[in-house]
Amino acid sequence: MKQTLTIDFVSDIACPWCAIGLSSLQLALSRLGEAVQAQITVHPFELNPQMGPEGEDIVDYLGKKYGRTPAQIADTQAMIRERGASVGFVFGPRTRVYNTFDAHRLLHWAGIEGRQLALKQALLRAYHGDGKDPSNHDVLVEAAQSIGLDAAKAREVLSNGTYADEVRAEERNNHEMGIQSVPAIIFNGRYLVTGGQPADEFVRIIKEILAKA
């Protein structure tokens, strides 16, 4: 008998482990096949809420935030590329980190339009795969249009500051729930899993949760 599973995926476009985690989760769900009917909803989290529109060099940013040397950063990036490849996500050249608030506003609108997950995937590919600026409205509109959303409506949402209050309210709620790092994945509103877990681990976790249902 098919079992239903709700998945709340809290993440940021700027986070490479969120790209890995989402791809890994979807791979796990594909392995479980028709036994599971999953509904994924994405929720906003900003790693760099104070970052200006010009962004910041990624090596400088990671060095300041985590105290890493350029060599350590290069090693970590290589490991991230390897982990991404293992779940079918291709990381390309990324030279800067950007503010993602407008991307989260657009994702909120996409949820109303029923295309939220598709836009999330498109934005992750645009930034982590193609190195595009996810704070740039042209980039955001292009991503929206690529998954069948209306380009003019997307640009209107971005230009008018629409859904800013809703995104901030969701972010506050996530912080109040104790979420301090991403990805954070909540299954069936009860079970919290953090980090970009391997697909096999997600399969194990989901089976365990469904056995309790």
matplotlib code that plots the C-alpha trace (Angstrom):
import matplotlib.pyplot as plt

x = [0.0, 1.3, 2.2, 2.2, 5.1, 5.3, 8.8, 9.6, 13.0, 14.6, 17.4, 19.2, 20.1, 23.7, 24.3, 26.0, 25.0, 21.4, 21.8, 23.4, 20.8, 17.8, 19.3, 20.1, 16.6, 15.0, 17.3, 16.2, 12.5, 13.0, 14.6, 11.6, 9.4, 5.6, 5.7, 5.9, 3.9, 6.0, 5.1, 8.2, 7.7, 10.7, 11.2, 13.6, 16.8, 19.4, 23.1, 24.0, 21.1, 23.3, 25.2, 25.1, 24.0, 27.5, 28.1, 31.5, 34.4, 33.8, 37.3, 37.4, 33.9, 34.7, 38.1, 36.5, 33.4, 35.1, 38.8, 39.9, 42.9, 42.6, 44.0, 41.5, 38.7, 39.9, 39.9, 36.4, 35.1, 36.6, 34.8, 31.5, 31.9, 32.5, 29.5, 27.3, 28.3, 27.4, 23.7, 23.6, 24.2, 27.0, 28.8, 30.3, 32.5, 31.3, 33.4, 31.1, 28.5, 25.3, 22.3, 19.3, 16.3, 14.7, 15.1, 13.2, 10.4, 10.1, 10.1, 7.2, 5.2, 6.2, 4.6, 1.3, 1.6, 2.4, 5.9, 8.0, 10.2, 10.9, 12.0, 14.1, 15.9, 16.3, 17.8, 20.2, 21.4, 21.7, 24.0, 25.9, 26.0, 26.3, 27.7, 24.9, 24.0, 20.8, 20.2, 20.0, 16.4, 17.1, 18.6, 15.6, 13.1, 15.0, 14.8, 11.1, 10.4, 12.5, 10.1, 6.9, 6.1, 5.0, 8.1, 6.1, 4.5, 7.8, 9.4, 6.4, 6.8, 10.5, 10.1, 7.3, 8.9, 6.0, 6.0, 8.9, 6.8, 5.8, 9.4, 10.7, 7.9, 8.9, 12.5, 11.6, 9.5, 12.4, 14.8, 12.2, 12.1, 15.8, 17.0, 20.4, 22.0, 20.8, 19.7, 17.2, 14.6, 11.4, 9.5, 5.8, 6.1, 7.9, 11.3, 14.2, 17.2, 20.1, 22.8, 23.2, 22.8, 23.7, 20.7, 21.1, 20.8, 17.6, 16.1, 16.9, 15.4, 12.3, 11.6, 12.0, 9.6, 7.0, 7.3, 6.1, 3.2]
y = [0.0, 3.4, 5.6, 9.4, 11.4, 15.2, 16.7, 20.3, 21.2, 24.2, 25.5, 28.4, 28.7, 29.7, 26.4, 23.7, 21.0, 22.0, 21.2, 17.8, 17.1, 17.8, 15.7, 12.9, 13.0, 12.8, 9.9, 8.1, 8.7, 7.3, 4.2, 3.7, 4.0, 3.7, 2.6, 6.3, 9.3, 12.3, 16.0, 18.3, 21.9, 24.2, 26.8, 29.8, 30.2, 32.9, 32.1, 35.7, 38.0, 41.1, 40.6, 43.5, 43.3, 43.0, 39.7, 38.6, 36.6, 33.0, 32.3, 35.5, 34.8, 31.2, 32.3, 34.9, 32.8, 29.5, 30.5, 28.3, 28.7, 28.8, 25.3, 24.0, 25.7, 24.0, 20.6, 21.1, 22.3, 19.2, 17.0, 18.8, 18.3, 14.6, 14.3, 16.2, 13.9, 10.8, 12.0, 13.5, 17.2, 18.8, 21.7, 24.2, 27.3, 29.6, 32.6, 34.7, 34.3, 36.4, 37.6, 35.2, 37.1, 37.9, 34.3, 33.2, 35.7, 34.2, 30.7, 31.7, 32.9, 29.7, 27.7, 29.5, 28.6, 25.0, 25.1, 25.6, 22.5, 22.9, 26.5, 25.5, 23.0, 25.5, 28.1, 25.6, 24.6, 28.3, 29.2, 26.0, 24.6, 27.7, 30.2, 32.7, 35.5, 34.4, 38.0, 39.2, 39.6, 38.7, 35.4, 34.8, 35.5, 33.3, 30.4, 31.0, 31.0, 27.9, 25.8, 27.3, 30.2, 33.6, 35.8, 39.1, 38.0, 36.8, 40.2, 42.0, 39.9, 40.8, 44.5, 45.1, 43.5, 41.1, 38.3, 39.9, 39.7, 36.1, 35.1, 36.9, 35.3, 31.8, 32.5, 33.6, 30.5, 28.3, 30.0, 29.6, 25.9, 25.8, 25.4, 27.0, 25.2, 23.9, 21.7, 20.9, 18.3, 17.7, 14.5, 14.3, 17.4, 15.5, 14.1, 16.4, 15.4, 17.8, 17.8, 16.5, 12.8, 10.1, 8.6, 5.2, 7.0, 8.9, 5.6, 4.1, 7.1, 7.2, 3.5, 3.9, 6.8, 5.1, 2.0, 4.2, 5.7]
z = [0.0, -0.9, 2.1, 2.1, 3.3, 3.8, 3.5, 4.6, 3.1, 4.7, 2.6, 0.9, -2.8, -1.7, 0.1, -1.9, 0.7, 0.0, -3.6, -2.7, 0.0, -2.3, -5.1, -2.7, -1.2, -4.6, -5.6, -2.4, -3.2, -6.7, -5.2, -2.9, -6.0, -5.8, -2.2, -1.2, -2.3, -1.1, -1.1, -0.8, 0.3, 0.4, 3.0, 3.2, 5.1, 4.4, 5.0, 4.1, 4.9, 5.3, 2.0, -0.4, -4.1, -5.4, -3.5, -2.3, -3.6, -2.5, -1.3, 0.8, 2.1, 3.2, 4.6, 6.8, 7.9, 8.6, 9.0, 6.1, 3.9, 0.1, -0.1, 2.4, 0.5, -2.8, -1.1, 0.3, -3.1, -4.8, -2.2, -2.8, -6.5, -5.9, -3.6, -6.1, -8.9, -6.8, -6.7, -10.2, -9.5, -11.5, -9.8, -12.1, -11.4, -8.7, -7.9, -5.7, -3.0, -3.2, -1.3, -1.9, -0.4, -3.7, -4.8, -1.7, -2.6, -6.0, -4.6, -2.3, -5.4, -7.3, -4.4, -4.9, -8.6, -7.9, -9.4, -6.3, -6.3, -10.1, -9.5, -6.6, -8.8, -11.6, -9.2, -7.7, -11.1, -12.2, -9.3, -8.4, -11.9, -14.1, -11.6, -12.3, -9.8, -7.9, -6.8, -10.4, -11.4, -15.0, -13.8, -11.6, -14.3, -16.7, -14.2, -13.7, -17.4, -18.0, -15.8, -17.3, -15.1, -16.6, -17.0, -16.7, -13.5, -12.1, -12.9, -11.3, -8.1, -7.9, -8.7, -6.2, -3.2, -3.0, -0.4, 1.6, 4.8, 4.2, 3.6, 6.8, 8.8, 7.6, 8.4, 11.9, 12.4, 11.3, 13.7, 16.5, 15.7, 16.4, 12.8, 12.7, 9.7, 6.4, 4.8, 7.5, 6.4, 8.5, 7.7, 8.5, 10.6, 13.3, 12.4, 11.8, 9.7, 9.0, 6.3, 2.8, 3.7, 1.2, -0.7, 1.1, 4.5, 3.3, 2.2, 5.7, 7.5, 5.4, 5.8, 9.6, 9.7, 7.6, 9.8, 12.7, 10.8]

ax = plt.figure().add_subplot(projection="3d")
ax.plot(x, y, z, "-o")
ax.set_aspect("equal")
plt.show()
